[in-house]
Amino acid sequence: MTESTASTSRTRVAVIGCGDVSSVHFAAIATMPDVELVAVCDPDAGRLAAAEAGHGVPGFTDHRDLLREIRPDVVHVTTPHHTHAQIAIDALEAGVNVILEKPLAHSREAGERLVAAAEASSARIAVCLQNRYNAPVQAAHALLVSGELGAVLGASGTVFWHRDASYYLDRPWRGRWATGGGGLLMNQAIHTVDLLQWLVGDVIQVRGGVATRLLGDTIEVEDTADMVMRHENGATSTFFATLSNSVNAPITIDIVTEKAALSLRGELTVTYADGRVETVKERELAPGARAYWGVSHELLIRDFYDRLGDEAHFWIDPHEAQKSLNIIQDVYDQAYPQRLEPHEAEFSTAR
């Protein structure tokens, strides 16, 4: 609860961006009796009208008007990548707490500006790297940091997913450098990149490449990527991802330690050197939920609200989210050495 909100009152929140992913935020807000949705924002007249009617709250086409007129306690930012940093900065400078969809920003420079704004603000901000809350991931992390498995020797990760031309034609910003900041790595595989660096350790060097293997007639960004990451603890991770698979296959992460092998494929399987095998299952998806969004958005959102009164920054803050963004930007710099970072743009469309 914020300092300005009495313990008996409700936290007033707004959602900025009423596209696809906003649905999980609206759903999470609806489950919390101490949280009240007070406004929505989207520049698209149709999406805004639908959100106003569906939730019975006033709507705005400009987030700055919403911040000035409504002054919510929290905003959920679920907009295209190129608008993330500026909307979040505007909210933080107004003293409004933020839950921001991934990625942190569409460029390294924009991410750095948001990190600085978060450090300068008394408001709190969370970035939705929600797969860290998955039960098998939490169990794997606890085992790894406990030291009982010995040193991490190496790891690998894969993302074999499917996206076709219609996915990009429906939301053209997704397939452009200026608005998406990248393709597969920024929009789909960033969660797996984040988990590899969180589970194995901070990355000090990355070598990789990207290509557009299947969707070159539709997008200018990548649909396939590979990388090798060197971690601070000496371990090496290999990673491959593509959107040219025929289905959205389960993401895989395999980690080898001195005393066990960990395999994440939906559930966690731990195979110990002495032959013991343990498993940790994932929670079930809510009816109608998209499997590739994971099961833990609501857990992250609830945790953020529970910690609003804390003095410390939220544990997945811009500084933490910057790690996966910088890994991806390093790969882009290698693949496109002449590429200029995309400029920031006005809030123009919803996710």
TORKOL-4160 file (C-alpha; in steps of 0.2 Angstrom, whole numbers, padded with zeros to 4 digits, m for minus):
351
<pt num="1" X="0000" Y="0000" Z="0000"/>
<pt num="2" X="0007" Y="0017" Z="m0004"/>
<pt num="3" X="0010" Y="0030" Z="0009"/>
<pt num="4" X="m0004" Y="0041" Z="0003"/>
<pt num="5" X="m0016" Y="0027" Z="0004"/>
<pt num="6" X="m0024" Y="0022" Z="0021"/>
<pt num="7" X="m0024" Y="0004" Z="0026"/>
<pt num="8" X="m0043" Y="0003" Z="0024"/>
<pt num="9" X="m0043" Y="0011" Z="0006"/>
<pt num="10" X="m0040" Y="0003" Z="m0010"/>
<pt num="11" X="m0025" Y="0006" Z="m0022"/>
<pt num="12" X="m0031" Y="0015" Z="m0037"/>
<pt num="13" X="m0023" Y="0009" Z="m0053"/>
<pt num="14" X="m0024" Y="0012" Z="m0072"/>
<pt num="15" X="m0019" Y="0002" Z="m0087"/>
<pt num="16" X="m0010" Y="0011" Z="m0101"/>
<pt num="17" X="m0012" Y="0000" Z="m0117"/>
<pt num="18" X="m0027" Y="m0010" Z="m0121"/>
<pt num="19" X="m0020" Y="m0023" Z="m0133"/>
<pt num="20" X="m0018" Y="m0042" Z="m0131"/>
<pt num="21" X="m0007" Y="m0043" Z="m0116"/>
<pt num="22" X="m0017" Y="m0031" Z="m0106"/>
<pt num="23" X="m0030" Y="m0045" Z="m0103"/>
<pt num="24" X="m0019" Y="m0054" Z="m0091"/>
<pt num="25" X="m0016" Y="m0037" Z="m0081"/>
<pt num="26" X="m0035" Y="m0033" Z="m0081"/>
<pt num="27" X="m0038" Y="m0051" Z="m0075"/>
<pt num="28" X="m0025" Y="m0050" Z="m0061"/>
<pt num="29" X="m0032" Y="m0033" Z="m0055"/>
<pt num="30" X="m0050" Y="m0040" Z="m0054"/>
<pt num="31" X="m0044" Y="m0054" Z="m0042"/>
<pt num="32" X="m0037" Y="m0041" Z="m0029"/>
<pt num="33" X="m0051" Y="m0034" Z="m0018"/>
<pt num="34" X="m0039" Y="m0020" Z="m0012"/>
<pt num="35" X="m0035" Y="m0014" Z="m0029"/>
<pt num="36" X="m0047" Y="m0003" Z="m0039"/>
<pt num="37" X="m0046" Y="0000" Z="m0058"/>
<pt num="38" X="m0050" Y="0019" Z="m0061"/>
<pt num="39" X="m0044" Y="0022" Z="m0079"/>
<pt num="40" X="m0038" Y="0015" Z="m0095"/>
<pt num="41" X="m0028" Y="0023" Z="m0109"/>
<pt num="42" X="m0026" Y="0019" Z="m0128"/>
<pt num="43" X="m0024" Y="0030" Z="m0143"/>
<pt num="44" X="m0034" Y="0018" Z="m0154"/>
<pt num="45" X="m0053" Y="0023" Z="m0153"/>
<pt num="46" X="m0060" Y="0006" Z="m0155"/>
<pt num="47" X="m0049" Y="m0002" Z="m0141"/>
<pt num="48" X="m0051" Y="0012" Z="m0129"/>
<pt num="49" X="m0070" Y="0012" Z="m0131"/>
<pt num="50" X="m0071" Y="m0007" Z="m0128"/>
<pt num="51" X="m0060" Y="m0005" Z="m0113"/>
<pt num="52" X="m0071" Y="0009" Z="m0106"/>
<pt num="53" X="m0087" Y="m0001" Z="m0109"/>
<pt num="54" X="m0079" Y="m0017" Z="m0102"/>
<pt num="55" X="m0072" Y="m0010" Z="m0086"/>
<pt num="56" X="m0084" Y="0005" Z="m0083"/>
<pt num="57" X="m0070" Y="0017" Z="m0081"/>
<pt num="58" X="m0065" Y="0033" Z="m0090"/>
<pt num="59" X="m0053" Y="0032" Z="m0104"/>
<pt num="60" X="m0039" Y="0043" Z="m0111"/>
<pt num="61" X="m0029" Y="0043" Z="m0127"/>
<pt num="62" X="m0014" Y="0051" Z="m0119"/>
<pt num="63" X="m0005" Y="0044" Z="m0104"/>
<pt num="64" X="0000" Y="0061" Z="m0098"/>
<pt num="65" X="m0018" Y="0067" Z="m0097"/>
<pt num="66" X="m0022" Y="0051" Z="m0087"/>
<pt num="67" X="m0007" Y="0054" Z="m0075"/>
<pt num="68" X="m0012" Y="0072" Z="m0073"/>
<pt num="69" X="m0031" Y="0071" Z="m0071"/>
<pt num="70" X="m0032" Y="0054" Z="m0062"/>
<pt num="71" X="m0016" Y="0052" Z="m0052"/>
<pt num="72" X="m0017" Y="0034" Z="m0049"/>
<pt num="73" X="m0006" Y="0025" Z="m0037"/>
<pt num="74" X="0000" Y="0012" Z="m0050"/>
<pt num="75" X="0000" Y="0011" Z="m0069"/>
<pt num="76" X="0001" Y="m0005" Z="m0079"/>
<pt num="77" X="0011" Y="m0001" Z="m0095"/>
<pt num="78" X="0006" Y="m0014" Z="m0108"/>
<pt num="79" X="0011" Y="m0004" Z="m0124"/>
<pt num="80" X="0023" Y="m0007" Z="m0139"/>
<pt num="81" X="0041" Y="m0008" Z="m0134"/>
<pt num="82" X="0046" Y="0009" Z="m0141"/>
<pt num="83" X="0035" Y="0018" Z="m0129"/>
<pt num="84" X="0039" Y="0008" Z="m0113"/>
<pt num="85" X="0053" Y="0019" Z="m0107"/>
<pt num="86" X="0045" Y="0036" Z="m0109"/>
<pt num="87" X="0028" Y="0031" Z="m0102"/>
<pt num="88" X="0037" Y="0023" Z="m0087"/>
<pt num="89" X="0048" Y="0038" Z="m0084"/>
<pt num="90" X="0033" Y="0050" Z="m0085"/>
<pt num="91" X="0024" Y="0040" Z="m0072"/>
<pt num="92" X="0039" Y="0038" Z="m0060"/>
<pt num="93" X="0043" Y="0057" Z="m0061"/>
<pt num="94" X="0024" Y="0060" Z="m0056"/>
<pt num="95" X="0027" Y="0048" Z="m0041"/>
<pt num="96" X="0016" Y="0034" Z="m0048"/>
<pt num="97" X="0021" Y="0016" Z="m0046"/>
<pt num="98" X="0023" Y="0006" Z="m0062"/>
<pt num="99" X="0021" Y="m0012" Z="m0068"/>
<pt num="100" X="0029" Y="m0013" Z="m0085"/>
<pt num="101" X="0028" Y="m0026" Z="m0098"/>
<pt num="102" X="0044" Y="m0033" Z="m0105"/>
<pt num="103" X="0056" Y="m0028" Z="m0112"/>
<pt num="104" X="0063" Y="m0014" Z="m0101"/>
<pt num="105" X="0064" Y="m0004" Z="m0117"/>
<pt num="106" X="0067" Y="m0005" Z="m0136"/>
<pt num="107" X="0085" Y="0001" Z="m0135"/>
<pt num="108" X="0100" Y="0001" Z="m0124"/>
<pt num="109" X="0100" Y="0020" Z="m0122"/>
<pt num="110" X="0081" Y="0020" Z="m0118"/>
<pt num="111" X="0084" Y="0007" Z="m0105"/>
<pt num="112" X="0098" Y="0016" Z="m0097"/>
<pt num="113" X="0087" Y="0032" Z="m0095"/>
<pt num="114" X="0073" Y="0021" Z="m0087"/>
<pt num="115" X="0086" Y="0014" Z="m0075"/>
<pt num="116" X="0092" Y="0031" Z="m0070"/>
<pt num="117" X="0074" Y="0037" Z="m0068"/>
<pt num="118" X="0069" Y="0023" Z="m0057"/>
<pt num="119" X="0084" Y="0026" Z="m0046"/>
<pt num="120" X="0080" Y="0044" Z="m0044"/>
<pt num="121" X="0061" Y="0041" Z="m0040"/>
<pt num="122" X="0053" Y="0036" Z="m0024"/>
<pt num="123" X="0040" Y="0027" Z="m0034"/>
<pt num="124" X="0042" Y="0008" Z="m0036"/>
<pt num="125" X="0043" Y="m0001" Z="m0053"/>
<pt num="126" X="0042" Y="m0019" Z="m0058"/>
<pt num="127" X="0046" Y="m0027" Z="m0075"/>
<pt num="128" X="0036" Y="m0042" Z="m0081"/>
<pt num="129" X="0049" Y="m0056" Z="m0082"/>
<pt num="130" X="0036" Y="m0066" Z="m0074"/>
<pt num="131" X="0043" Y="m0083" Z="m0078"/>
<pt num="132" X="0055" Y="m0081" Z="m0063"/>
<pt num="133" X="0039" Y="m0085" Z="m0053"/>
<pt num="134" X="0036" Y="m0102" Z="m0061"/>
<pt num="135" X="0036" Y="m0115" Z="m0048"/>
<pt num="136" X="0049" Y="m0126" Z="m0056"/>
<pt num="137" X="0060" Y="m0111" Z="m0060"/>
<pt num="138" X="0059" Y="m0105" Z="m0042"/>
<pt num="139" X="0064" Y="m0123" Z="m0036"/>
<pt num="140" X="0079" Y="m0123" Z="m0048"/>
<pt num="141" X="0085" Y="m0107" Z="m0042"/>
<pt num="142" X="0084" Y="m0112" Z="m0024"/>
<pt num="143" X="0094" Y="m0127" Z="m0027"/>
<pt num="144" X="0107" Y="m0118" Z="m0037"/>
<pt num="145" X="0110" Y="m0104" Z="m0024"/>
<pt num="146" X="0110" Y="m0117" Z="m0009"/>
<pt num="147" X="0127" Y="m0123" Z="m0015"/>
<pt num="148" X="0121" Y="m0141" Z="m0012"/>
<pt num="149" X="0123" Y="m0146" Z="m0031"/>
<pt num="150" X="0141" Y="m0139" Z="m0032"/>
<pt num="151" X="0147" Y="m0127" Z="m0046"/>
<pt num="152" X="0137" Y="m0125" Z="m0061"/>
<pt num="153" X="0147" Y="m0132" Z="m0076"/>
<pt num="154" X="0136" Y="m0126" Z="m0090"/>
<pt num="155" X="0119" Y="m0124" Z="m0097"/>
<pt num="156" X="0108" Y="m0123" Z="m0113"/>
<pt num="157" X="0092" Y="m0116" Z="m0118"/>
<pt num="158" X="0080" Y="m0117" Z="m0133"/>
<pt num="159" X="0064" Y="m0109" Z="m0139"/>
<pt num="160" X="0056" Y="m0117" Z="m0154"/>
<pt num="161" X="0040" Y="m0107" Z="m0157"/>
<pt num="162" X="0029" Y="m0103" Z="m0171"/>
<pt num="163" X="0023" Y="m0085" Z="m0178"/>
<pt num="164" X="0017" Y="m0082" Z="m0195"/>
<pt num="165" X="0014" Y="m0067" Z="m0206"/>
<pt num="166" X="m0003" Y="m0063" Z="m0199"/>
<pt num="167" X="0004" Y="m0061" Z="m0181"/>
<pt num="168" X="0015" Y="m0046" Z="m0188"/>
<pt num="169" X="0002" Y="m0039" Z="m0200"/>
<pt num="170" X="m0011" Y="m0038" Z="m0185"/>
<pt num="171" X="0002" Y="m0027" Z="m0175"/>
<pt num="172" X="0015" Y="m0020" Z="m0188"/>
<pt num="173" X="0025" Y="m0012" Z="m0174"/>
<pt num="174" X="0031" Y="m0030" Z="m0169"/>
<pt num="175" X="0041" Y="m0033" Z="m0185"/>
<pt num="176" X="0050" Y="m0016" Z="m0186"/>
<pt num="177" X="0067" Y="m0010" Z="m0178"/>
<pt num="178" X="0060" Y="0007" Z="m0174"/>
<pt num="179" X="0045" Y="0001" Z="m0164"/>
<pt num="180" X="0049" Y="m0017" Z="m0158"/>
<pt num="181" X="0068" Y="m0014" Z="m0155"/>
<pt num="182" X="0071" Y="m0031" Z="m0162"/>
<pt num="183" X="0061" Y="m0047" Z="m0166"/>
<pt num="184" X="0062" Y="m0064" Z="m0159"/>
<pt num="185" X="0074" Y="m0060" Z="m0145"/>
<pt num="186" X="0065" Y="m0045" Z="m0139"/>
<pt num="187" X="0048" Y="m0051" Z="m0140"/>
<pt num="188" X="0048" Y="m0070" Z="m0137"/>
<pt num="189" X="0065" Y="m0077" Z="m0132"/>
<pt num="190" X="0069" Y="m0063" Z="m0119"/>
<pt num="191" X="0061" Y="m0073" Z="m0105"/>
<pt num="192" X="0072" Y="m0088" Z="m0108"/>
<pt num="193" X="0088" Y="m0077" Z="m0110"/>
<pt num="194" X="0083" Y="m0069" Z="m0093"/>
<pt num="195" X="0081" Y="m0086" Z="m0085"/>
<pt num="196" X="0097" Y="m0092" Z="m0091"/>
<pt num="197" X="0107" Y="m0077" Z="m0084"/>
<pt num="198" X="0096" Y="m0077" Z="m0068"/>
<pt num="199" X="0099" Y="m0096" Z="m0064"/>
<pt num="200" X="0117" Y="m0098" Z="m0070"/>
<pt num="201" X="0124" Y="m0081" Z="m0066"/>
<pt num="202" X="0128" Y="m0064" Z="m0073"/>
<pt num="203" X="0134" Y="m0064" Z="m0091"/>
<pt num="204" X="0151" Y="m0056" Z="m0094"/>
<pt num="205" X="0152" Y="m0060" Z="m0112"/>
<pt num="206" X="0141" Y="m0065" Z="m0126"/>
<pt num="207" X="0144" Y="m0070" Z="m0144"/>
<pt num="208" X="0129" Y="m0073" Z="m0156"/>
<pt num="209" X="0120" Y="m0070" Z="m0172"/>
<pt num="210" X="0103" Y="m0067" Z="m0178"/>
<pt num="211" X="0094" Y="m0070" Z="m0195"/>
<pt num="212" X="0077" Y="m0069" Z="m0204"/>
<pt num="213" X="0075" Y="m0086" Z="m0210"/>
<pt num="214" X="0056" Y="m0088" Z="m0214"/>
<pt num="215" X="0047" Y="m0071" Z="m0212"/>
<pt num="216" X="0058" Y="m0060" Z="m0223"/>
<pt num="217" X="0044" Y="m0054" Z="m0234"/>
<pt num="218" X="0034" Y="m0048" Z="m0219"/>
<pt num="219" X="0047" Y="m0042" Z="m0205"/>
<pt num="220" X="0063" Y="m0033" Z="m0205"/>
<pt num="221" X="0069" Y="m0040" Z="m0188"/>
<pt num="222" X="0075" Y="m0057" Z="m0184"/>
<pt num="223" X="0065" Y="m0074" Z="m0182"/>
<pt num="224" X="0080" Y="m0085" Z="m0178"/>
<pt num="225" X="0095" Y="m0082" Z="m0166"/>
<pt num="226" X="0109" Y="m0091" Z="m0158"/>
<pt num="227" X="0122" Y="m0086" Z="m0144"/>
<pt num="228" X="0135" Y="m0092" Z="m0132"/>
<pt num="229" X="0136" Y="m0084" Z="m0115"/>
<pt num="230" X="0150" Y="m0084" Z="m0103"/>
<pt num="231" X="0145" Y="m0081" Z="m0085"/>
<pt num="232" X="0154" Y="m0073" Z="m0071"/>
<pt num="233" X="0156" Y="m0089" Z="m0062"/>
<pt num="234" X="0165" Y="m0097" Z="m0077"/>
<pt num="235" X="0150" Y="m0107" Z="m0084"/>
<pt num="236" X="0145" Y="m0106" Z="m0102"/>
<pt num="237" X="0127" Y="m0106" Z="m0109"/>
<pt num="238" X="0122" Y="m0110" Z="m0127"/>
<pt num="239" X="0106" Y="m0104" Z="m0133"/>
<pt num="240" X="0095" Y="m0106" Z="m0149"/>
<pt num="241" X="0078" Y="m0099" Z="m0154"/>
<pt num="242" X="0067" Y="m0098" Z="m0169"/>
<pt num="243" X="0049" Y="m0094" Z="m0174"/>
<pt num="244" X="0050" Y="m0105" Z="m0189"/>
<pt num="245" X="0044" Y="m0121" Z="m0179"/>
<pt num="246" X="0027" Y="m0128" Z="m0184"/>
<pt num="247" X="0020" Y="m0126" Z="m0166"/>
<pt num="248" X="0025" Y="m0118" Z="m0150"/>
<pt num="249" X="0035" Y="m0131" Z="m0142"/>
<pt num="250" X="0039" Y="m0131" Z="m0123"/>
<pt num="251" X="0054" Y="m0120" Z="m0119"/>
<pt num="252" X="0069" Y="m0130" Z="m0113"/>
<pt num="253" X="0083" Y="m0126" Z="m0101"/>
<pt num="254" X="0096" Y="m0139" Z="m0096"/>
<pt num="255" X="0109" Y="m0135" Z="m0082"/>
<pt num="256" X="0123" Y="m0146" Z="m0077"/>
<pt num="257" X="0132" Y="m0145" Z="m0060"/>
<pt num="258" X="0145" Y="m0155" Z="m0051"/>
<pt num="259" X="0132" Y="m0165" Z="m0042"/>
<pt num="260" X="0116" Y="m0165" Z="m0053"/>
<pt num="261" X="0108" Y="m0161" Z="m0069"/>
<pt num="262" X="0093" Y="m0150" Z="m0070"/>
<pt num="263" X="0080" Y="m0150" Z="m0084"/>
<pt num="264" X="0066" Y="m0138" Z="m0086"/>
<pt num="265" X="0053" Y="m0143" Z="m0099"/>
<pt num="266" X="0037" Y="m0136" Z="m0091"/>
<pt num="267" X="0041" Y="m0146" Z="m0075"/>
<pt num="268" X="0058" Y="m0147" Z="m0067"/>
<pt num="269" X="0067" Y="m0164" Z="m0066"/>
<pt num="270" X="0083" Y="m0165" Z="m0055"/>
<pt num="271" X="0094" Y="m0180" Z="m0059"/>
<pt num="272" X="0107" Y="m0182" Z="m0045"/>
<pt num="273" X="0124" Y="m0190" Z="m0047"/>
<pt num="274" X="0119" Y="m0204" Z="m0035"/>
<pt num="275" X="0104" Y="m0209" Z="m0046"/>
<pt num="276" X="0090" Y="m0200" Z="m0037"/>
<pt num="277" X="0077" Y="m0191" Z="m0047"/>
<pt num="278" X="0066" Y="m0177" Z="m0041"/>
<pt num="279" X="0052" Y="m0167" Z="m0050"/>
<pt num="280" X="0043" Y="m0151" Z="m0047"/>
<pt num="281" X="0027" Y="m0148" Z="m0057"/>
<pt num="282" X="0021" Y="m0131" Z="m0064"/>
<pt num="283" X="0004" Y="m0124" Z="m0058"/>
<pt num="284" X="m0010" Y="m0126" Z="m0071"/>
<pt num="285" X="m0015" Y="m0113" Z="m0083"/>
<pt num="286" X="m0031" Y="m0103" Z="m0080"/>
<pt num="287" X="m0045" Y="m0108" Z="m0092"/>
<pt num="288" X="m0042" Y="m0099" Z="m0109"/>
<pt num="289" X="m0025" Y="m0093" Z="m0105"/>
<pt num="290" X="m0011" Y="m0093" Z="m0118"/>
<pt num="291" X="0002" Y="m0106" Z="m0113"/>
<pt num="292" X="0017" Y="m0096" Z="m0120"/>
<pt num="293" X="0013" Y="m0082" Z="m0108"/>
<pt num="294" X="0016" Y="m0093" Z="m0094"/>
<pt num="295" X="0006" Y="m0095" Z="m0078"/>
<pt num="296" X="0014" Y="m0082" Z="m0066"/>
<pt num="297" X="0009" Y="m0065" Z="m0072"/>
<pt num="298" X="m0003" Y="m0064" Z="m0058"/>
<pt num="299" X="0010" Y="m0069" Z="m0045"/>
<pt num="300" X="0022" Y="m0056" Z="m0050"/>
<pt num="301" X="0008" Y="m0043" Z="m0050"/>
<pt num="302" X="0001" Y="m0048" Z="m0033"/>
<pt num="303" X="0019" Y="m0048" Z="m0026"/>
<pt num="304" X="0022" Y="m0030" Z="m0032"/>
<pt num="305" X="0006" Y="m0024" Z="m0024"/>
<pt num="306" X="0011" Y="m0033" Z="m0008"/>
<pt num="307" X="0028" Y="m0025" Z="m0007"/>
<pt num="308" X="0022" Y="m0007" Z="m0012"/>
<pt num="309" X="0026" Y="m0001" Z="0006"/>
<pt num="310" X="0044" Y="m0008" Z="0006"/>
<pt num="311" X="0058" Y="0004" Z="0006"/>
<pt num="312" X="0069" Y="m0007" Z="m0006"/>
<pt num="313" X="0066" Y="m0008" Z="m0024"/>
<pt num="314" X="0056" Y="m0022" Z="m0031"/>
<pt num="315" X="0067" Y="m0037" Z="m0035"/>
<pt num="316" X="0064" Y="m0037" Z="m0054"/>
<pt num="317" X="0067" Y="m0018" Z="m0056"/>
<pt num="318" X="0074" Y="m0009" Z="m0072"/>
<pt num="319" X="0092" Y="m0013" Z="m0066"/>
<pt num="320" X="0088" Y="m0031" Z="m0065"/>
<pt num="321" X="0078" Y="m0031" Z="m0082"/>
<pt num="322" X="0093" Y="m0022" Z="m0090"/>
<pt num="323" X="0103" Y="m0038" Z="m0089"/>
<pt num="324" X="0093" Y="m0047" Z="m0102"/>
<pt num="325" X="0091" Y="m0032" Z="m0113"/>
<pt num="326" X="0110" Y="m0029" Z="m0114"/>
<pt num="327" X="0113" Y="m0047" Z="m0118"/>
<pt num="328" X="0101" Y="m0045" Z="m0133"/>
<pt num="329" X="0108" Y="m0028" Z="m0138"/>
<pt num="330" X="0126" Y="m0035" Z="m0138"/>
<pt num="331" X="0120" Y="m0049" Z="m0150"/>
<pt num="332" X="0112" Y="m0036" Z="m0161"/>
<pt num="333" X="0128" Y="m0025" Z="m0161"/>
<pt num="334" X="0137" Y="m0040" Z="m0167"/>
<pt num="335" X="0125" Y="m0045" Z="m0181"/>
<pt num="336" X="0122" Y="m0027" Z="m0187"/>
<pt num="337" X="0138" Y="m0017" Z="m0183"/>
<pt num="338" X="0131" Y="m0002" Z="m0193"/>
<pt num="339" X="0114" Y="m0002" Z="m0185"/>
<pt num="340" X="0109" Y="0014" Z="m0176"/>
<pt num="341" X="0099" Y="0012" Z="m0160"/>
<pt num="342" X="0080" Y="0016" Z="m0164"/>
<pt num="343" X="0074" Y="0033" Z="m0158"/>
<pt num="344" X="0061" Y="0034" Z="m0145"/>
<pt num="345" X="0043" Y="0038" Z="m0152"/>
<pt num="346" X="0027" Y="0044" Z="m0145"/>
<pt num="347" X="0014" Y="0032" Z="m0138"/>
<pt num="348" X="0006" Y="0027" Z="m0154"/>
<pt num="349" X="m0003" Y="0010" Z="m0153"/>
<pt num="350" X="m0007" Y="m0004" Z="m0141"/>
<pt num="351" X="0001" Y="m0021" Z="m0139"/>
